[in-house]
Amino acid sequence: MKHYTNHSLKELHTFGMDVRAAHLVEYASVDELCALLEKLRGEWKELPYLHIGGGSNLLFASDSYAGVILHSAIVGKEIVLEDEETVHLRVGAGVVWDDLVAYCVSQGWGGMENLSLIPGEVGASAVQNIGAYGVEAKDLIVSVATIEVATGNVRTFTCDECAYGYRQSIFKGELKGKYIVTHVTYRLQKHPVYHLDYGNIRAELERMGGEVSLESVRRAVISIRESKLPDPKVTGNAGSFFMNPVVPRGVMEHIRQDYPHMPFYEVDAEHVKIPAGWMIEQCGWKGRAMGRVAVHDKQALVLVNLGGATGDEVMALSDAVRSDVKEKFGIDIHPEVNFIQ
């Protein structure tokens, strides 16, 4: 276990702000986590705590955190079940997500390739229900192993028990802060079924020569993401800042009377998903700066730190964008990023 005091989190969250934590503790096993939780229930019981992964979905409101930051260094991958069709792979929560995707593609196991280059770690995939290009983590998750914060007890949740929805799970809802993910088990396909009709994947595959394979789909997704999303090592950002709103079909039809070319995606017979980035762009925010923060000029879903920005400045930009979208379209868009006060 590694313990740091008054430690900068600049390298541990993708907005790249120099936030300092009173304590940062990194644990490498379930036993170390249980020992750490005992300390949180004992001598540190008066301190707030926050568990982070790759820091790709966080925005700190101030330049300090007067509590304990926890980070998992539980790594490793283990096949726990295999047959002619599938592989069940148990993975430590501290494994970098895209490293896992690359590994599965190299093994010829399908399912994760559309989720290439999403920042963060394995534990967050199960909490956030990460998704891209028509695939979500819930489509792959078999079970989630956790430790209960209050007791140190082990509990494994089935996928159904995780209550997954669009960028939602039980760990973000009624059980928020009550369990810490230690391992996630995924079901992968030995005979991949490709999802190519979301976004520009087919067009990118054609541009690359037309081959359809796990590796080519991964390369296509990476190419698309890199063309739209800034590298957080260069420009601080948290990827997609807003969730795409799911609205009743009648709302979409009403808006399309004025915007007949508005894109949308089917959810079910009564609901559709409208790209928040499209609405933000229609409001004139794409590429527009507000002080030291801006809406990215290639993807309006992304808010960027132009250098030296504070969390408050990012939140002010978020509020301004949301207000304009609400005024123009009558739709509330909600941040996907977690605000840490």
DRENFI-782467 format. One line per 10 residues: number of its first residue (from 1); their letters; for each residue x, y, z of N, C-alpha, C. Coordinates in steps of 0.1 Angstrom, whole numbers, plus 2048, in hexadecimal, padded with zeros to 3 digits. Example, Ala and Ser with C-alpha at 12.3 -4.5 7.8 and 13.67 -1.06 7.14 Angstrom:
2
1) AS) 884 7C7 84E 87B 7D3 84E 884 7DF 84E | 880 7EA 847 889 7F5 847 881 800 84F
//
This chain:
341
1) MKHYTNHSLK) 809 7F4 800 800 800 800 809 80C 800 | 805 816 7F8 80D 823 7F7 804 82E 7FC | 80A 836 805 803 841 80B 80B 84E 809 | 804 858 803 80A 865 801 802 870 808 | 809 87A 80D 802 885 813 804 892 80B | 7FA 89B 80C 7FA 8A8 804 7FF 8A5 7F6 | 7F9 89C 7EF 7FD 897 7E2 7F6 89D 7D7 | 7FD 8A1 7CC 7F6 8A7 7C1 7EF 89C 7B9 | 7E3 89F 7B4 7DB 895 7AC 7DC 899 79D | 7E5 8A2 79A 7E5 8A7 78C 7E6 89B 782
11) ELHTFGMDVR) 7EE 891 785 7F0 886 77C 7E6 87B 77E | 7DD 87D 787 7D3 872 78A 7C5 876 786 | 7C3 881 77F 7B6 884 779 7B8 88C 76C | 7AF 889 763 7B3 88E 755 7B0 89C 752 | 7A9 8A4 75B 7A8 8B2 759 7B5 8B9 75C | 7BF 8B2 763 7CC 8B7 765 7CE 8C3 76E | 7C5 8C5 777 7C6 8D0 781 7CE 8CC 78D | 7D6 8D5 792 7DF 8D2 79D 7D7 8D2 7AA | 7CF 8C8 7AC 7C7 8C6 7B9 7D0 8BE 7C2 | 7D0 8C2 7CF 7D9 8BB 7D9 7D0 8B4 7E3
21) AAHLVEYASV) 7D3 8A7 7E5 7CB 89F 7EE 7D2 89E 7FC | 7CB 89F 807 7D1 89D 814 7D8 88F 815 | 7D1 885 810 7D6 877 810 7D3 871 802 | 7DD 86A 7FD 7DA 861 7F1 7E0 853 7F5 | 7D7 849 7F4 7DB 83B 7F8 7D8 832 7EC | 7E2 82B 7E8 7E1 821 7DD 7E3 813 7E3 | 7D9 80A 7E1 7D9 7FD 7E6 7DA 7F3 7DA | 7E0 7E7 7DD 7E3 7DE 7D2 7DD 7D0 7D4 | 7D4 7CF 7DE 7CE 7C2 7E1 7C1 7C4 7E8 | 7B8 7BA 7E9 7AC 7BB 7F1 7AF 7BD 7FF
31) DELCALLEKL) 7B9 7B6 804 7BD 7B7 812 7C2 7C5 816 | 7CA 7CB 80D 7CE 7D9 80F 7C2 7E2 810 | 7B9 7E0 807 7AD 7E8 806 7A5 7E7 814 | 7A3 7DB 818 79C 7D9 825 7A3 7DF 831 | 7B0 7DF 831 7B8 7E6 83B 7B6 7F5 83A | 7B6 7FA 82E 7B3 808 82C 7A5 80C 831 | 79C 804 82E 78E 807 832 78D 807 841 | 794 7FF 848 794 7FF 857 799 80C 85C | 7A4 811 855 7A9 81E 859 79F 82A 856 | 797 829 84B 78D 833 848 782 832 853
41) RGEWKELPYL) 77F 826 858 775 825 863 77B 829 870 | 788 82A 871 78E 82D 87E 794 83A 87F | 7A2 83B 87E 7A8 848 880 7A5 853 875 | 7A1 84E 86A 79D 858 85F 78E 85A 85E | 786 856 868 778 855 866 772 863 864 | 779 86E 868 774 87B 866 777 881 859 | 77F 87A 851 784 87F 844 77A 87A 839 | 777 883 82F 770 87E 823 77A 875 81B | 775 86D 813 77D 865 80A 777 864 7FC | 77F 861 7F3 77B 860 7E5 783 855 7DE
51) HIGGGSNLLF) 77D 84C 7D8 784 841 7D0 784 846 7C2 | 790 846 7BC 792 849 7AE 798 83E 7A6 | 796 83E 799 79C 835 790 7A6 83C 788 | 7A4 83E 77B 7AD 845 772 7AB 854 773 | 7A1 859 77A 79E 867 77C 798 86D 76F | 792 865 766 78E 86A 75A 77F 86F 75A | 779 86E 766 76B 873 767 769 87B 773 | 774 883 777 773 88B 783 776 89A 780 | 770 8A2 788 773 8B1 787 773 8B6 796 | 77F 8B9 79A 780 8BF 7A8 77D 8CE 7A8
61) ASDSYAGVIL) 774 8D2 7B1 76F 8E0 7B1 779 8E9 7B6 | 782 8E4 7BF 78C 8ED 7C5 79A 8E7 7C3 | 7A4 8EE 7C8 7B2 8E9 7C6 7B7 8E0 7D1 | 7AE 8DC 7DA 7B2 8D3 7E4 7A7 8C9 7E8 | 7AB 8BE 7ED 7A1 8B4 7F2 7A6 8B0 800 | 79E 8B4 80A 7A3 8B2 818 79F 8A5 81E | 7A1 89A 816 79D 88D 81B 7A7 883 815 | 7A1 877 813 7A9 86B 80E 7A5 867 800 | 7AF 867 7F7 7AC 862 7EA 7B1 853 7E9 | 7A9 84A 7E5 7AC 83C 7E4 7AE 839 7D5
71) HSAIVGKEIV) 7B8 831 7D2 7BA 82C 7C4 7BE 81E 7C4 | 7B8 816 7BB 7BB 808 7BA 7C7 805 7B1 | 7D0 7FC 7B6 7DA 7F7 7AE 7D9 7E8 7AD | 7CC 7E3 7AF 7C9 7D5 7AD 7C9 7D2 79E | 7D2 7CA 799 7D3 7C7 78B 7D2 7B8 789 | 7D5 7B3 77D 7D4 7A5 77A 7C8 7A1 772 | 7C9 797 76A 7BE 791 762 7BE 782 764 | 7B2 77C 765 7B1 76E 767 7A5 768 760 | 7A7 75E 758 79B 757 751 795 74E 75C | 788 751 75F 781 749 769 777 740 763
81) LEDEETVHLR) 774 741 756 76B 738 74F 76D 739 741 | 76D 72E 73A 76F 72E 72B 768 722 725 | 762 725 719 75C 71A 711 75F 71D 703 | 758 717 6FA 75B 718 6EB 757 726 6E6 | 74E 72D 6ED 748 739 6E9 74D 746 6F0 | 750 744 6FD 753 750 705 75E 74D 70F | 764 759 714 76E 759 71E 769 763 729 | 769 75E 735 766 767 741 774 76B 747 | 776 778 746 783 77D 74B 781 786 757 | 788 782 762 788 78A 76F 793 794 76F
91) VGAGVVWDDL) 791 7A1 771 79B 7AB 76F 79B 7B4 77C | 7A8 7B7 780 7A9 7C0 78B 7A4 7CE 788 | 79F 7D5 792 798 7E2 790 7A2 7ED 78C | 7AF 7EB 78F 7B9 7F5 78C 7C0 7F3 77E | 7BB 7EA 776 7C0 7E8 769 7BC 7F4 760 | 7C5 7F9 758 7C1 804 74F 7B7 7FE 745 | 7AC 805 743 7A2 800 73A 7A6 7FD 72C | 7AD 806 725 7B1 804 718 7BC 7F9 716 | 7C4 7F7 721 7CD 7EC 721 7C6 7DF 720 | 7BB 7DE 728 7B2 7D2 728 7AC 7D0 71A
101) VAYCVSQGWG) 7A7 7DA 714 7A1 7D9 706 7AC 7D4 6FC | 7B8 7DA 6FD 7C2 7D5 6F4 7C6 7C7 6F6 | 7C6 7C2 703 7C9 7B4 706 7BE 7AB 700 | 7B2 7AE 702 7A7 7A6 6FD 7A7 7A5 6EE | 7A9 7B0 6E7 7AA 7B0 6D9 7B6 7A7 6D4 | 7C1 7A8 6DB 7CD 7A0 6D8 7CA 791 6DA | 7C1 78D 6E3 7BD 77F 6E5 7B2 77A 6DC | 7AD 783 6D4 7A2 780 6CB 794 77F 6D2 | 793 785 6DD 786 785 6E5 77F 792 6E2 | 773 791 6DD 76B 79C 6D9 761 7A1 6E4
111) GMENLSLIPG) 75E 7AE 6E2 754 7B5 6EB 758 7C2 6EF | 766 7C4 6F1 76A 7D1 6F7 770 7DA 6EC | 771 7D6 6E0 779 7DE 6D6 772 7EC 6D4 | 765 7ED 6D5 75F 7FA 6D3 761 803 6DE | 766 7FE 6E9 769 806 6F5 778 80A 6F6 | 77F 809 6EB 78D 80C 6EA 78F 81B 6EE | 79B 81E 6F4 7A0 82B 6F7 797 833 701 | 78D 82C 707 786 833 712 790 834 71E | 792 840 724 79B 841 72F 795 83B 73C | 79E 839 745 79A 834 752 79E 825 754
121) EVGASAVQNI) 799 820 75F 79D 812 763 791 809 764 | 794 7FC 766 789 7F2 766 77F 7F4 770 | 782 7F8 77C 778 7FA 787 76E 804 783 | 772 80F 77C 769 819 778 75F 814 76D | 764 80B 765 75B 805 75B 74E 800 760 | 74F 7FA 76C 744 7F3 773 73B 7FD 77A | 741 808 77F 73A 813 786 733 81C 77C | 73A 820 772 734 82A 768 72C 824 75D | 72D 817 75B 728 810 74F 72C 818 743 | 739 818 741 73F 81F 736 739 81A 729
131) GAYGVEAKDL) 739 822 71E 734 81E 712 739 826 706 | 738 821 6FA 73C 828 6EE 738 81F 6E2 | 734 826 6D8 731 820 6CB 728 813 6CC | 71D 815 6D3 713 80A 6D4 716 7FF 6DE | 721 800 6E6 724 7F6 6EF 726 7FC 6FD | 721 7F5 707 722 7FA 715 729 7EF 71D | 72F 7F3 728 736 7E9 731 72C 7DE 736 | 71F 7E2 738 715 7D9 73D 713 7CD 733 | 716 7CF 727 715 7C5 71D 71F 7BA 71F | 72A 7BD 726 735 7B3 728 736 7AE 736
141) IVSVATIEVA) 731 7B6 740 734 7B2 74E 72B 7A6 752 | 732 79D 759 72C 792 75F 729 794 76E | 733 799 774 732 79C 783 73C 7A6 787 | 73A 7AC 793 743 7B7 798 746 7B3 7A7 | 752 7B1 7AA 757 7AE 7B7 75A 7BB 7BF | 755 7BC 7CB 756 7C8 7D3 759 7C6 7E1 | 75D 7D0 7E8 75E 7D0 7F7 755 7DB 7FC | 74D 7D7 806 744 7E1 80C 74C 7EA 816 | 74B 7F7 814 753 801 81B 750 800 82A | 744 7FE 82E 740 7FF 83C 744 7F3 844
151) TGNVRTFTCD) 746 7E7 83E 749 7DB 845 755 7D4 840 | 75A 7D7 834 765 7CF 82F 761 7C2 829 | 754 7BF 828 74F 7B2 823 751 7B2 814 | 753 7A6 80F 754 7A4 800 745 7A1 7FB | 742 7A8 7F0 735 7A5 7E9 737 7A5 7DA | 732 79C 7D3 732 79B 7C5 724 79E 7BF | 724 7A8 7B6 717 7AB 7B0 716 7A5 7A2 | 70B 79F 79F 709 79B 791 706 7A7 788 | 707 7A5 77B 704 7B1 772 6F6 7B6 775 | 6ED 7AE 777 6DF 7B2 779 6DE 7BA 786
161) ECAYGYRQSI) 6E5 7B6 790 6E5 7BD 79D 6EB 7CB 79C | 6F3 7CD 792 6FA 7DA 791 6F0 7E5 78C | 6E4 7E1 787 6DA 7EA 783 6DF 7F4 779 | 6E5 7EF 76E 6EC 7F8 764 6E1 7FF 75C | 6E4 80C 759 6DD 814 74F 6E7 81C 748 | 6E3 826 740 6EC 82E 738 6F4 837 742 | 701 833 743 70B 83A 74B 707 839 75A | 700 82F 75E 6FB 82D 76B 6FD 81F 770 | 6FE 81E 77E 6FE 811 784 6FA 813 793 | 6F8 808 799 6F4 808 7A8 6FF 80F 7B0
171) FKGELKGKYI) 70C 80F 7AB 717 814 7B2 717 824 7B0 | 710 829 7A7 70E 838 7A6 701 83C 7AC | 6F8 833 7AF 6EB 836 7B5 6EA 833 7C4 | 6E2 829 7C7 6DE 826 7D5 6EA 821 7DD | 6F4 81B 7D6 700 816 7DD 70C 81F 7DB | 70A 82B 7D7 716 834 7D5 71E 835 7E2 | 72B 833 7E0 735 835 7EB 734 829 7F5 | 72C 81F 7F3 72B 814 7FD 733 808 7F9 | 737 807 7ED 73F 7FB 7E9 74B 800 7E0 | 756 7F9 7E1 761 7FB 7D8 764 7EF 7CF
181) VTHVTYRLQK) 765 7F1 7C2 767 7E6 7B9 775 7E2 7B9 | 777 7D4 7BA 785 7CF 7BA 788 7C7 7AE | 77E 7C0 7A8 780 7B9 79C 773 7B9 794 | 774 7B8 787 769 7B7 77E 76B 7AB 774 | 760 7A3 773 761 797 76A 759 79A 75D | 75F 799 751 759 79C 745 757 78F 73C | 74C 78F 734 74A 784 72B 74E 789 71D | 757 782 717 75D 786 70A 75A 77A 700 | 759 77E 6F3 755 775 6E9 760 770 6E0 | 761 762 6DF 76B 75D 6D6 768 75E 6C7
191) HPVYHLDYGN) 75B 760 6C5 756 763 6B7 74F 770 6B7 | 757 77B 6B5 752 788 6B7 746 78C 6AF | 73D 794 6B5 732 79A 6AE 735 7A9 6AD | 736 7AE 6A1 73B 7BC 6A0 730 7C6 6A0 | 732 7D1 6A7 728 7DC 6A7 72E 7E8 69F | 729 7EA 693 730 7F3 68A 727 7FF 685 | 71B 7FF 68A 711 809 685 70F 815 68D | 717 817 697 716 822 6A0 722 82C 69D | 71F 839 69B 72A 842 698 72F 83F 68A | 73C 842 689 743 841 67C 74B 835 67A
201) IRAELERMGG) 748 82A 681 751 81E 681 752 818 673 | 747 816 66C 747 810 65F 74F 819 655 | 74D 826 656 754 82F 64C 763 82E 64F | 767 82E 65C 775 82E 65F 77B 820 65B | 774 815 65D 779 808 658 77B 808 649 | 772 80E 642 773 80F 633 77F 818 630 | 781 823 637 78D 82B 634 79A 824 637 | 799 81A 640 7A5 813 644 7A7 806 63B | 79E 804 632 7A0 7F8 629 795 7EE 629 | 78B 7F0 632 780 7E7 632 780 7DB 63A
211) EVSLESVRRA) 78C 7D7 640 78D 7CA 648 785 7CC 655 | 77D 7C2 658 776 7C2 665 77C 7B7 66E | 783 7BB 678 789 7B2 682 789 7B9 68F | 78C 7B2 69A 78D 7B9 6A7 797 7C4 6A7 | 7A3 7C1 6A1 7AE 7CB 6A0 7AA 7D7 698 | 7A3 7D4 68C 7A0 7E0 683 795 7E8 68A | 78B 7E2 691 781 7EA 697 787 7F2 6A2 | 790 7EC 6AA 797 7F4 6B4 79F 800 6AE | 7A6 7FD 6A3 7AD 808 69D 7A4 813 698 | 798 80F 693 78F 819 68E 789 821 699
221) VISIRESKLP) 786 81B 6A4 780 822 6B0 78B 82C 6B5 | 797 827 6B6 7A2 830 6BB 7A4 83C 6B2 | 7A3 839 6A5 7A5 844 69B 79A 84F 69D | 78E 84A 69E 782 853 69F 783 85B 6AC | 786 854 6B7 787 85B 6C4 793 866 6C4 | 79E 862 6BE 7A9 86B 6BE 7A7 877 6B5 | 79E 875 6AB 79B 881 6A2 792 88B 6A9 | 78A 886 6B3 780 88F 6BA 784 893 6C8 | 78C 88B 6CF 78E 88D 6DD 79C 892 6E0 | 79E 89C 6E8 7AC 8A0 6EB 7B3 897 6F4
231) DPKVTGNAGS) 7C0 896 6F3 7C8 88D 6FC 7C9 894 709 | 7C4 88E 714 7C4 895 721 7D3 898 726 | 7DD 891 720 7EA 893 724 7EF 8A1 71F | 7E8 8A6 714 7EB 8B2 70E 7E1 8BD 712 | 7D4 8BA 712 7CA 8C4 715 7C1 8BD 71F | 7C0 8C3 72B 7B8 8BD 736 7A9 8BC 732 | 7A3 8B0 734 795 8AE 731 791 8A1 737 | 784 89E 737 77E 892 73D 777 88A 732 | 77B 88C 726 773 885 71B 765 88B 71A | 75B 883 717 74E 888 716 749 88D 723
241) FFMNPVVPRG) 746 89A 724 742 8A1 731 734 89F 734 | 72B 89E 729 71D 89D 72B 718 88F 726 | 70D 88A 72C 706 87E 727 6FD 882 71C | 6FB 879 712 6F1 87C 708 6E3 879 70E | 6DA 883 70D 6CD 881 713 6C4 877 70C | 6BD 86F 714 6B3 866 70E 6A5 86D 710 | 69E 86F 706 691 877 706 686 86F 700 | 679 872 704 66E 86C 6FD 66E 86F 6EE | 66A 866 6E6 66A 868 6D7 663 874 6D3 | 658 878 6DA 651 884 6D6 659 891 6D7
251) VMEHIRQDYP) 662 891 6E1 66B 89D 6E3 674 89E 6D7 | 67A 892 6D3 683 892 6C7 67B 897 6BA | 66F 892 6B8 667 895 6AD 664 8A4 6AC | 661 8AA 6B8 65F 8B8 6B9 66B 8C0 6B5 | 676 8BD 6BA 683 8C4 6B7 686 8C3 6A8 | 683 8B7 6A2 687 8B5 694 67E 8BD 68A | 673 8C2 68F 66C 8CB 687 674 8D8 683 | 67C 8DC 68D 685 8E7 68A 693 8E3 685 | 697 8D7 689 6A4 8D2 685 6A3 8C4 67F | 69E 8C3 673 69B 8B6 66D 6A7 8AD 66B
261) HMPFYEVDAE) 6B3 8B2 66C 6BF 8AA 66B 6C5 8A6 678 | 6BE 8A9 683 6C3 8A6 690 6C6 897 691 | 6D2 893 695 6D5 885 697 6CE 87F 6A4 | 6CB 873 6A4 6C6 86C 6B0 6C8 85D 6AF | 6C7 856 6BA 6C9 848 6BB 6BE 841 6C2 | 6B9 836 6BC 6AE 82F 6C2 6B2 829 6D0 | 6A9 82A 6DA 6AB 824 6E7 6A1 819 6E8 | 694 81C 6E7 689 813 6E7 67D 819 6DF | 672 813 6E0 667 817 6D8 662 826 6DC | 665 82A 6E8 660 836 6ED 66B 841 6EF
271) HVKIPAGWMI) 677 83D 6EE 682 846 6F2 68D 846 6E7 | 694 851 6E6 6A0 853 6DE 6AB 85A 6E5 | 6B7 859 6E1 6C2 860 6E6 6C7 86A 6DD | 6C8 877 6E2 6CC 882 6D9 6DB 886 6DD | 6E4 887 6D3 6F1 88A 6D7 6F2 898 6DD | 6F7 899 6E9 6F9 8A5 6F0 703 8AE 6E9 | 70D 8A8 6E3 717 8B0 6DC 711 8B8 6D0 | 707 8B2 6C9 700 8B8 6BE 6F9 8C5 6C3 | 6F1 8C3 6CF 6EA 8CE 6D4 6F3 8DA 6D9 | 6FE 8D6 6DF 708 8E0 6E3 70E 8E8 6D8
281) EQCGWKGRAM) 710 8E0 6CD 716 8E7 6C1 70B 8F0 6BB | 6FE 8EC 6BB 6F4 8F5 6B5 6F3 902 6BE | 6F7 901 6CA 6F6 90D 6D3 703 916 6D1 | 70C 912 6C8 717 91B 6C5 723 919 6CF | 723 90E 6D6 72E 90D 6E0 73A 906 6DB | 739 8FE 6D1 744 8F6 6CC 750 8FF 6C9 | 75C 8FD 6D0 768 904 6CE 768 912 6D5 | 75E 915 6DD 75D 921 6E4 763 921 6F2 | 76B 92B 6F5 772 92B 702 76A 935 70C | 76C 932 718 767 93B 723 773 93B 72D
291) GRVAVHDKQA) 77B 945 72B 787 946 734 791 93B 731 | 794 934 73B 79F 929 73A 799 91C 737 | 78C 91B 733 786 90E 730 77E 910 723 | 77B 905 71C 775 906 70F 76D 8FA 70B | 764 8FB 702 75E 8EF 6FB 768 8EB 6F0 | 76B 8DF 6EF 775 8DA 6E5 770 8DD 6D7 | 77A 8E1 6CF 776 8E5 6C1 773 8D9 6B8 | 776 8CD 6BC 773 8C1 6B4 767 8B8 6B9 | 764 8BA 6C6 75A 8B2 6CC 754 8BA 6D7 | 747 8BE 6D5 741 8C8 6DE 73D 8C1 6EB
301) LVLVNLGGAT) 73D 8B4 6EC 73B 8AE 6F9 746 8B0 703 | 752 8B4 6FE 75E 8B4 707 760 8C3 70B | 762 8C4 718 767 8D1 71E 776 8D0 721 | 77E 8DA 71E 78C 8D9 71F 792 8E4 728 | 79D 8E0 72F 7A5 8EA 737 7AF 8EF 72E | 7AE 8FC 72B 7B8 903 722 7C5 905 729 | 7C5 904 736 7D2 906 73D 7CF 90E 749 | 7D1 909 755 7D0 910 762 7C2 912 766 | 7B8 90B 760 7AA 90C 764 7A7 906 772 | 79D 90B 778 798 905 785 78C 8FC 782
311) GDEVMALSDA) 788 8F4 78C 77C 8EC 78B 770 8F5 78A | 770 900 791 765 909 791 763 90F 783 | 76E 912 77C 76C 917 76F 766 90D 765 | 76A 901 766 764 8F6 75E 755 8F5 761 | 752 8F5 76E 743 8F4 772 73B 900 76D | 741 90C 76C 73A 917 767 738 916 758 | 741 911 751 73F 90E 743 735 904 741 | 735 8F9 749 72B 8EF 748 71D 8F5 74A | 71B 8FD 754 70E 903 757 70A 90C 74B | 713 913 745 70F 91C 73A 70A 914 72E
321) VRSDVKEKFG) 712 909 72B 70E 901 720 700 8FA 722 | 6FE 8F5 72E 6F2 8EE 732 6E6 8F8 731 | 6E8 904 735 6DE 90E 735 6D9 911 726 | 6E3 913 71D 6E0 916 710 6D9 90A 709 | 6DD 8FE 70C 6D6 8F2 706 6C8 8F1 70B | 6C6 8F4 718 6B9 8F4 71D 6B0 8FE 717 | 6B5 90A 715 6AD 915 70F 6AA 912 701 | 6B3 90C 6F9 6B1 90A 6EB 6A8 8FE 6E8 | 6AB 8F3 6EF 6A4 8E7 6EC 69A 8E1 6F7 | 69B 8E8 702 692 8E3 70D 696 8D6 713
331) IDIHPEVNFI) 6A3 8D3 712 6A8 8C6 717 6B3 8C9 721 | 6B3 8C2 72C 6BE 8C3 736 6C8 8B9 732 | 6D5 8BD 731 6E0 8B4 72F 6E8 8B3 73C | 6EC 8A7 740 6F2 8A6 74D 701 8A1 74C | 709 8A7 754 717 8A3 754 719 894 757 | 722 88E 74F 726 880 752 731 880 75C | 738 88C 75E 744 88D 767 73F 88F 775 | 746 88A 77E 743 88B 78D 749 898 792 | 742 8A1 798 747 8AD 79E 74B 8AA 7AD | 757 8AC 7B0 75C 8AA 7BE 75E 8B7 7C5
341) Q) 756 8B9 7D0 757 8C6 7D7 762 8C6 7E2
//
